[in-house]
Amino acid sequence: MIKRYNRTYRTEVLNAYVFESLEQVREISAEWLQSYNEERPHDALAGLPPAMDRAK
């Protein structure tokens, strides 16, 4: 599970941008993490985003 998270983070954030500052890394990472945890469908939740799964 952690390997998939790391691969996705590396692909969608670290490899997708040329960062100019550590602050920029933090901002983009925070936005991505919000999307990953609240909006993105997860296989472990039968394709539901975590926010919808919690609302059940």
mmCIF file of the N, C-alpha and C atoms, coordinates in Angstrom:
data_MODEL
# 
_entry.id   MODEL 
# 
loop_
_atom_site.group_PDB 
_atom_site.id 
_atom_site.type_symbol 
_atom_site.label_atom_id 
_atom_site.label_alt_id 
_atom_site.label_comp_id 
_atom_site.label_asym_id 
_atom_site.label_entity_id 
_atom_site.label_seq_id 
_atom_site.pdbx_PDB_ins_code 
_atom_site.Cartn_x 
_atom_site.Cartn_y 
_atom_site.Cartn_z 
_atom_site.occupancy 
_atom_site.B_iso_or_equiv 
_atom_site.pdbx_formal_charge 
_atom_site.auth_seq_id 
_atom_site.auth_comp_id 
_atom_site.auth_asym_id 
_atom_site.auth_atom_id 
_atom_site.pdbx_PDB_model_num 
ATOM 1   N N  . MET A 1 1  ? 0.824   -1.179 0.000   1.00 0.00 ? 1  MET A N  1 
ATOM 2   C CA . MET A 1 1  ? 0.000   0.000  0.000   1.00 0.00 ? 1  MET A CA 1 
ATOM 3   C C  . MET A 1 1  ? 0.878   1.256  0.000   1.00 0.00 ? 1  MET A C  1 
ATOM 4   N N  . ILE A 1 2  ? 1.885   1.314  0.822   1.00 0.00 ? 2  ILE A N  1 
ATOM 5   C CA . ILE A 1 2  ? 2.741   2.497  0.889   1.00 0.00 ? 2  ILE A CA 1 
ATOM 6   C C  . ILE A 1 2  ? 3.542   2.664  -0.401  1.00 0.00 ? 2  ILE A C  1 
ATOM 7   N N  . LYS A 1 3  ? 3.890   1.550  -1.035  1.00 0.00 ? 3  LYS A N  1 
ATOM 8   C CA . LYS A 1 3  ? 4.631   1.644  -2.296  1.00 0.00 ? 3  LYS A CA 1 
ATOM 9   C C  . LYS A 1 3  ? 3.781   2.301  -3.369  1.00 0.00 ? 3  LYS A C  1 
ATOM 10  N N  . ARG A 1 4  ? 2.509   1.979  -3.398  1.00 0.00 ? 4  ARG A N  1 
ATOM 11  C CA . ARG A 1 4  ? 1.616   2.591  -4.385  1.00 0.00 ? 4  ARG A CA 1 
ATOM 12  C C  . ARG A 1 4  ? 1.486   4.090  -4.121  1.00 0.00 ? 4  ARG A C  1 
ATOM 13  N N  . TYR A 1 5  ? 1.314   4.464  -2.864  1.00 0.00 ? 5  TYR A N  1 
ATOM 14  C CA . TYR A 1 5  ? 1.235   5.881  -2.504  1.00 0.00 ? 5  TYR A CA 1 
ATOM 15  C C  . TYR A 1 5  ? 2.505   6.607  -2.941  1.00 0.00 ? 5  TYR A C  1 
ATOM 16  N N  . ASN A 1 6  ? 3.653   6.047  -2.611  1.00 0.00 ? 6  ASN A N  1 
ATOM 17  C CA . ASN A 1 6  ? 4.927   6.679  -2.972  1.00 0.00 ? 6  ASN A CA 1 
ATOM 18  C C  . ASN A 1 6  ? 5.092   6.801  -4.478  1.00 0.00 ? 6  ASN A C  1 
ATOM 19  N N  . ARG A 1 7  ? 4.715   5.759  -5.212  1.00 0.00 ? 7  ARG A N  1 
ATOM 20  C CA . ARG A 1 7  ? 4.819   5.802  -6.674  1.00 0.00 ? 7  ARG A CA 1 
ATOM 21  C C  . ARG A 1 7  ? 3.895   6.883  -7.243  1.00 0.00 ? 7  ARG A C  1 
ATOM 22  N N  . THR A 1 8  ? 2.692   6.953  -6.747  1.00 0.00 ? 8  THR A N  1 
ATOM 23  C CA . THR A 1 8  ? 1.742   7.949  -7.227  1.00 0.00 ? 8  THR A CA 1 
ATOM 24  C C  . THR A 1 8  ? 2.217   9.359  -6.903  1.00 0.00 ? 8  THR A C  1 
ATOM 25  N N  . TYR A 1 9  ? 2.709   9.568  -5.685  1.00 0.00 ? 9  TYR A N  1 
ATOM 26  C CA . TYR A 1 9  ? 3.213   10.889 -5.290  1.00 0.00 ? 9  TYR A CA 1 
ATOM 27  C C  . TYR A 1 9  ? 4.401   11.295 -6.158  1.00 0.00 ? 9  TYR A C  1 
ATOM 28  N N  . ARG A 1 10 ? 5.309   10.366 -6.382  1.00 0.00 ? 10 ARG A N  1 
ATOM 29  C CA . ARG A 1 10 ? 6.482   10.668 -7.205  1.00 0.00 ? 10 ARG A CA 1 
ATOM 30  C C  . ARG A 1 10 ? 6.060   11.020 -8.630  1.00 0.00 ? 10 ARG A C  1 
ATOM 31  N N  . THR A 1 11 ? 5.149   10.256 -9.202  1.00 0.00 ? 11 THR A N  1 
ATOM 32  C CA . THR A 1 11 ? 4.715   10.478 -10.579 1.00 0.00 ? 11 THR A CA 1 
ATOM 33  C C  . THR A 1 11 ? 3.934   11.781 -10.727 1.00 0.00 ? 11 THR A C  1 
ATOM 34  N N  . GLU A 1 12 ? 2.990   12.020 -9.831  1.00 0.00 ? 12 GLU A N  1 
ATOM 35  C CA . GLU A 1 12 ? 2.081   13.146 -9.991  1.00 0.00 ? 12 GLU A CA 1 
ATOM 36  C C  . GLU A 1 12 ? 2.595   14.459 -9.415  1.00 0.00 ? 12 GLU A C  1 
ATOM 37  N N  . VAL A 1 13 ? 3.592   14.403 -8.537  1.00 0.00 ? 13 VAL A N  1 
ATOM 38  C CA . VAL A 1 13 ? 4.101   15.640 -7.939  1.00 0.00 ? 13 VAL A CA 1 
ATOM 39  C C  . VAL A 1 13 ? 5.586   15.813 -8.217  1.00 0.00 ? 13 VAL A C  1 
ATOM 40  N N  . LEU A 1 14 ? 6.397   14.930 -7.688  1.00 0.00 ? 14 LEU A N  1 
ATOM 41  C CA . LEU A 1 14 ? 7.844   15.144 -7.753  1.00 0.00 ? 14 LEU A CA 1 
ATOM 42  C C  . LEU A 1 14 ? 8.389   15.134 -9.170  1.00 0.00 ? 14 LEU A C  1 
ATOM 43  N N  . ASN A 1 15 ? 7.898   14.253 -10.018 1.00 0.00 ? 15 ASN A N  1 
ATOM 44  C CA . ASN A 1 15 ? 8.384   14.186 -11.399 1.00 0.00 ? 15 ASN A CA 1 
ATOM 45  C C  . ASN A 1 15 ? 7.645   15.139 -12.335 1.00 0.00 ? 15 ASN A C  1 
ATOM 46  N N  . ALA A 1 16 ? 6.540   15.709 -11.885 1.00 0.00 ? 16 ALA A N  1 
ATOM 47  C CA . ALA A 1 16 ? 5.714   16.538 -12.753 1.00 0.00 ? 16 ALA A CA 1 
ATOM 48  C C  . ALA A 1 16 ? 6.091   18.017 -12.729 1.00 0.00 ? 16 ALA A C  1 
ATOM 49  N N  . TYR A 1 17 ? 6.874   18.433 -11.749 1.00 0.00 ? 17 TYR A N  1 
ATOM 50  C CA . TYR A 1 17 ? 7.187   19.854 -11.588 1.00 0.00 ? 17 TYR A CA 1 
ATOM 51  C C  . TYR A 1 17 ? 8.684   20.067 -11.452 1.00 0.00 ? 17 TYR A C  1 
ATOM 52  N N  . VAL A 1 18 ? 9.103   21.257 -11.834 1.00 0.00 ? 18 VAL A N  1 
ATOM 53  C CA . VAL A 1 18 ? 10.451  21.722 -11.530 1.00 0.00 ? 18 VAL A CA 1 
ATOM 54  C C  . VAL A 1 18 ? 10.254  22.778 -10.442 1.00 0.00 ? 18 VAL A C  1 
ATOM 55  N N  . PHE A 1 19 ? 10.598  22.431 -9.228  1.00 0.00 ? 19 PHE A N  1 
ATOM 56  C CA . PHE A 1 19 ? 10.338  23.300 -8.085  1.00 0.00 ? 19 PHE A CA 1 
ATOM 57  C C  . PHE A 1 19 ? 11.392  24.387 -7.973  1.00 0.00 ? 19 PHE A C  1 
ATOM 58  N N  . GLU A 1 20 ? 10.938  25.558 -7.556  1.00 0.00 ? 20 GLU A N  1 
ATOM 59  C CA . GLU A 1 20 ? 11.834  26.690 -7.357  1.00 0.00 ? 20 GLU A CA 1 
ATOM 60  C C  . GLU A 1 20 ? 12.157  26.927 -5.895  1.00 0.00 ? 20 GLU A C  1 
ATOM 61  N N  . SER A 1 21 ? 11.352  26.354 -4.999  1.00 0.00 ? 21 SER A N  1 
ATOM 62  C CA . SER A 1 21 ? 11.591  26.547 -3.569  1.00 0.00 ? 21 SER A CA 1 
ATOM 63  C C  . SER A 1 21 ? 10.954  25.414 -2.778  1.00 0.00 ? 21 SER A C  1 
ATOM 64  N N  . LEU A 1 22 ? 11.391  25.272 -1.562  1.00 0.00 ? 22 LEU A N  1 
ATOM 65  C CA . LEU A 1 22 ? 10.809  24.274 -0.674  1.00 0.00 ? 22 LEU A CA 1 
ATOM 66  C C  . LEU A 1 22 ? 9.358   24.628 -0.359  1.00 0.00 ? 22 LEU A C  1 
ATOM 67  N N  . GLU A 1 23 ? 9.062   25.899 -0.266  1.00 0.00 ? 23 GLU A N  1 
ATOM 68  C CA . GLU A 1 23 ? 7.685   26.341 -0.015  1.00 0.00 ? 23 GLU A CA 1 
ATOM 69  C C  . GLU A 1 23 ? 6.763   25.894 -1.151  1.00 0.00 ? 23 GLU A C  1 
ATOM 70  N N  . GLN A 1 24 ? 7.247   25.967 -2.380  1.00 0.00 ? 24 GLN A N  1 
ATOM 71  C CA . GLN A 1 24 ? 6.451   25.522 -3.521  1.00 0.00 ? 24 GLN A CA 1 
ATOM 72  C C  . GLN A 1 24 ? 6.187   24.016 -3.436  1.00 0.00 ? 24 GLN A C  1 
ATOM 73  N N  . VAL A 1 25 ? 7.165   23.256 -3.025  1.00 0.00 ? 25 VAL A N  1 
ATOM 74  C CA . VAL A 1 25 ? 6.980   21.814 -2.844  1.00 0.00 ? 25 VAL A CA 1 
ATOM 75  C C  . VAL A 1 25 ? 5.893   21.567 -1.803  1.00 0.00 ? 25 VAL A C  1 
ATOM 76  N N  . ARG A 1 26 ? 5.947   22.296 -0.716  1.00 0.00 ? 26 ARG A N  1 
ATOM 77  C CA . ARG A 1 26 ? 4.950   22.133 0.354   1.00 0.00 ? 26 ARG A CA 1 
ATOM 78  C C  . ARG A 1 26 ? 3.547   22.481 -0.113  1.00 0.00 ? 26 ARG A C  1 
ATOM 79  N N  . GLU A 1 27 ? 3.408   23.569 -0.856  1.00 0.00 ? 27 GLU A N  1 
ATOM 80  C CA . GLU A 1 27 ? 2.089   23.987 -1.338  1.00 0.00 ? 27 GLU A CA 1 
ATOM 81  C C  . GLU A 1 27 ? 1.497   22.968 -2.308  1.00 0.00 ? 27 GLU A C  1 
ATOM 82  N N  . ILE A 1 28 ? 2.276   22.563 -3.281  1.00 0.00 ? 28 ILE A N  1 
ATOM 83  C CA . ILE A 1 28 ? 1.791   21.600 -4.274  1.00 0.00 ? 28 ILE A CA 1 
ATOM 84  C C  . ILE A 1 28 ? 1.496   20.261 -3.615  1.00 0.00 ? 28 ILE A C  1 
ATOM 85  N N  . SER A 1 29 ? 2.339   19.853 -2.685  1.00 0.00 ? 29 SER A N  1 
ATOM 86  C CA . SER A 1 29 ? 2.116   18.595 -1.978  1.00 0.00 ? 29 SER A CA 1 
ATOM 87  C C  . SER A 1 29 ? 0.841   18.644 -1.150  1.00 0.00 ? 29 SER A C  1 
ATOM 88  N N  . ALA A 1 30 ? 0.580   19.767 -0.496  1.00 0.00 ? 30 ALA A N  1 
ATOM 89  C CA . ALA A 1 30 ? -0.632  19.908 0.312   1.00 0.00 ? 30 ALA A CA 1 
ATOM 90  C C  . ALA A 1 30 ? -1.884  19.819 -0.561  1.00 0.00 ? 30 ALA A C  1 
ATOM 91  N N  . GLU A 1 31 ? -1.852  20.477 -1.722  1.00 0.00 ? 31 GLU A N  1 
ATOM 92  C CA . GLU A 1 31 ? -2.986  20.406 -2.646  1.00 0.00 ? 31 GLU A CA 1 
ATOM 93  C C  . GLU A 1 31 ? -3.194  18.981 -3.141  1.00 0.00 ? 31 GLU A C  1 
ATOM 94  N N  . TRP A 1 32 ? -2.105  18.327 -3.512  1.00 0.00 ? 32 TRP A N  1 
ATOM 95  C CA . TRP A 1 32 ? -2.201  16.955 -4.010  1.00 0.00 ? 32 TRP A CA 1 
ATOM 96  C C  . TRP A 1 32 ? -2.725  16.022 -2.916  1.00 0.00 ? 32 TRP A C  1 
ATOM 97  N N  . LEU A 1 33 ? -2.231  16.181 -1.703  1.00 0.00 ? 33 LEU A N  1 
ATOM 98  C CA . LEU A 1 33 ? -2.657  15.321 -0.598  1.00 0.00 ? 33 LEU A CA 1 
ATOM 99  C C  . LEU A 1 33 ? -4.139  15.501 -0.301  1.00 0.00 ? 33 LEU A C  1 
ATOM 100 N N  . GLN A 1 34 ? -4.625  16.732 -0.360  1.00 0.00 ? 34 GLN A N  1 
ATOM 101 C CA . GLN A 1 34 ? -6.058  16.994 -0.165  1.00 0.00 ? 34 GLN A CA 1 
ATOM 102 C C  . GLN A 1 34 ? -6.867  16.235 -1.209  1.00 0.00 ? 34 GLN A C  1 
ATOM 103 N N  . SER A 1 35 ? -6.458  16.336 -2.458  1.00 0.00 ? 35 SER A N  1 
ATOM 104 C CA . SER A 1 35 ? -7.151  15.632 -3.536  1.00 0.00 ? 35 SER A CA 1 
ATOM 105 C C  . SER A 1 35 ? -7.059  14.120 -3.344  1.00 0.00 ? 35 SER A C  1 
ATOM 106 N N  . TYR A 1 36 ? -5.884  13.626 -3.012  1.00 0.00 ? 36 TYR A N  1 
ATOM 107 C CA . TYR A 1 36 ? -5.662  12.186 -2.827  1.00 0.00 ? 36 TYR A CA 1 
ATOM 108 C C  . TYR A 1 36 ? -6.533  11.632 -1.705  1.00 0.00 ? 36 TYR A C  1 
ATOM 109 N N  . ASN A 1 37 ? -6.649  12.383 -0.619  1.00 0.00 ? 37 ASN A N  1 
ATOM 110 C CA . ASN A 1 37 ? -7.384  11.892 0.553   1.00 0.00 ? 37 ASN A CA 1 
ATOM 111 C C  . ASN A 1 37 ? -8.884  12.153 0.513   1.00 0.00 ? 37 ASN A C  1 
ATOM 112 N N  . GLU A 1 38 ? -9.334  13.122 -0.274  1.00 0.00 ? 38 GLU A N  1 
ATOM 113 C CA . GLU A 1 38 ? -10.739 13.493 -0.235  1.00 0.00 ? 38 GLU A CA 1 
ATOM 114 C C  . GLU A 1 38 ? -11.506 13.232 -1.526  1.00 0.00 ? 38 GLU A C  1 
ATOM 115 N N  . GLU A 1 39 ? -10.850 13.314 -2.668  1.00 0.00 ? 39 GLU A N  1 
ATOM 116 C CA . GLU A 1 39 ? -11.575 13.285 -3.939  1.00 0.00 ? 39 GLU A CA 1 
ATOM 117 C C  . GLU A 1 39 ? -11.283 12.070 -4.802  1.00 0.00 ? 39 GLU A C  1 
ATOM 118 N N  . ARG A 1 40 ? -10.097 11.554 -4.723  1.00 0.00 ? 40 ARG A N  1 
ATOM 119 C CA . ARG A 1 40 ? -9.647  10.474 -5.601  1.00 0.00 ? 40 ARG A CA 1 
ATOM 120 C C  . ARG A 1 40 ? -10.260 9.133  -5.181  1.00 0.00 ? 40 ARG A C  1 
ATOM 121 N N  . PRO A 1 41 ? -10.820 8.372  -6.130  1.00 0.00 ? 41 PRO A N  1 
ATOM 122 C CA . PRO A 1 41 ? -11.346 7.040  -5.804  1.00 0.00 ? 41 PRO A CA 1 
ATOM 123 C C  . PRO A 1 41 ? -10.225 6.104  -5.338  1.00 0.00 ? 41 PRO A C  1 
ATOM 124 N N  . HIS A 1 42 ? -10.505 5.306  -4.327  1.00 0.00 ? 42 HIS A N  1 
ATOM 125 C CA . HIS A 1 42 ? -9.528  4.359  -3.804  1.00 0.00 ? 42 HIS A CA 1 
ATOM 126 C C  . HIS A 1 42 ? -10.036 2.935  -4.006  1.00 0.00 ? 42 HIS A C  1 
ATOM 127 N N  . ASP A 1 43 ? -9.167  2.078  -4.502  1.00 0.00 ? 43 ASP A N  1 
ATOM 128 C CA . ASP A 1 43 ? -9.537  0.678  -4.721  1.00 0.00 ? 43 ASP A CA 1 
ATOM 129 C C  . ASP A 1 43 ? -9.973  -0.001 -3.426  1.00 0.00 ? 43 ASP A C  1 
ATOM 130 N N  . ALA A 1 44 ? -9.313  0.327  -2.332  1.00 0.00 ? 44 ALA A N  1 
ATOM 131 C CA . ALA A 1 44 ? -9.624  -0.307 -1.051  1.00 0.00 ? 44 ALA A CA 1 
ATOM 132 C C  . ALA A 1 44 ? -11.016 0.076  -0.545  1.00 0.00 ? 44 ALA A C  1 
ATOM 133 N N  . LEU A 1 45 ? -11.601 1.121  -1.098  1.00 0.00 ? 45 LEU A N  1 
ATOM 134 C CA . LEU A 1 45 ? -12.930 1.575  -0.683  1.00 0.00 ? 45 LEU A CA 1 
ATOM 135 C C  . LEU A 1 45 ? -13.959 1.322  -1.781  1.00 0.00 ? 45 LEU A C  1 
ATOM 136 N N  . ALA A 1 46 ? -13.719 0.314  -2.567  1.00 0.00 ? 46 ALA A N  1 
ATOM 137 C CA . ALA A 1 46 ? -14.613 -0.076 -3.663  1.00 0.00 ? 46 ALA A CA 1 
ATOM 138 C C  . ALA A 1 46 ? -14.814 1.056  -4.665  1.00 0.00 ? 46 ALA A C  1 
ATOM 139 N N  . GLY A 1 47 ? -13.760 1.812  -4.911  1.00 0.00 ? 47 GLY A N  1 
ATOM 140 C CA . GLY A 1 47 ? -13.817 2.871  -5.902  1.00 0.00 ? 47 GLY A CA 1 
ATOM 141 C C  . GLY A 1 47 ? -14.392 4.188  -5.411  1.00 0.00 ? 47 GLY A C  1 
ATOM 142 N N  . LEU A 1 48 ? -14.682 4.282  -4.122  1.00 0.00 ? 48 LEU A N  1 
ATOM 143 C CA . LEU A 1 48 ? -15.205 5.527  -3.571  1.00 0.00 ? 48 LEU A CA 1 
ATOM 144 C C  . LEU A 1 48 ? -14.078 6.419  -3.076  1.00 0.00 ? 48 LEU A C  1 
ATOM 145 N N  . PRO A 1 49 ? -14.267 7.722  -3.163  1.00 0.00 ? 49 PRO A N  1 
ATOM 146 C CA . PRO A 1 49 ? -13.322 8.621  -2.506  1.00 0.00 ? 49 PRO A CA 1 
ATOM 147 C C  . PRO A 1 49 ? -13.502 8.504  -0.987  1.00 0.00 ? 49 PRO A C  1 
ATOM 148 N N  . PRO A 1 50 ? -12.452 8.709  -0.210  1.00 0.00 ? 50 PRO A N  1 
ATOM 149 C CA . PRO A 1 50 ? -12.570 8.582  1.232   1.00 0.00 ? 50 PRO A CA 1 
ATOM 150 C C  . PRO A 1 50 ? -13.646 9.460  1.850   1.00 0.00 ? 50 PRO A C  1 
ATOM 151 N N  . ALA A 1 51 ? -13.847 10.665 1.343   1.00 0.00 ? 51 ALA A N  1 
ATOM 152 C CA . ALA A 1 51 ? -14.862 11.554 1.913   1.00 0.00 ? 51 ALA A CA 1 
ATOM 153 C C  . ALA A 1 51 ? -16.260 10.941 1.753   1.00 0.00 ? 51 ALA A C  1 
ATOM 154 N N  . MET A 1 52 ? -16.534 10.311 0.629   1.00 0.00 ? 52 MET A N  1 
ATOM 155 C CA . MET A 1 52 ? -17.852 9.667  0.423   1.00 0.00 ? 52 MET A CA 1 
ATOM 156 C C  . MET A 1 52 ? -17.976 8.423  1.284   1.00 0.00 ? 52 MET A C  1 
ATOM 157 N N  . ASP A 1 53 ? -16.888 7.692  1.456   1.00 0.00 ? 53 ASP A N  1 
ATOM 158 C CA . ASP A 1 53 ? -16.932 6.491  2.282   1.00 0.00 ? 53 ASP A CA 1 
ATOM 159 C C  . ASP A 1 53 ? -17.232 6.846  3.739   1.00 0.00 ? 53 ASP A C  1 
ATOM 160 N N  . ARG A 1 54 ? -16.644 7.945  4.220   1.00 0.00 ? 54 ARG A N  1 
ATOM 161 C CA . ARG A 1 54 ? -16.902 8.372  5.608   1.00 0.00 ? 54 ARG A CA 1 
ATOM 162 C C  . ARG A 1 54 ? -18.335 8.827  5.789   1.00 0.00 ? 54 ARG A C  1 
ATOM 163 N N  . ALA A 1 55 ? -18.941 9.369  4.735   1.00 0.00 ? 55 ALA A N  1 
ATOM 164 C CA . ALA A 1 55 ? -20.307 9.896  4.827   1.00 0.00 ? 55 ALA A CA 1 
ATOM 165 C C  . ALA A 1 55 ? -21.363 8.788  4.881   1.00 0.00 ? 55 ALA A C  1 
ATOM 166 N N  . LYS A 1 56 ? -20.966 7.562  4.577   1.00 0.00 ? 56 LYS A N  1 
ATOM 167 C CA . LYS A 1 56 ? -21.929 6.437  4.583   1.00 0.00 ? 56 LYS A CA 1 
ATOM 168 C C  . LYS A 1 56 ? -22.423 6.162  5.971   1.00 0.00 ? 56 LYS A C  1 
# 
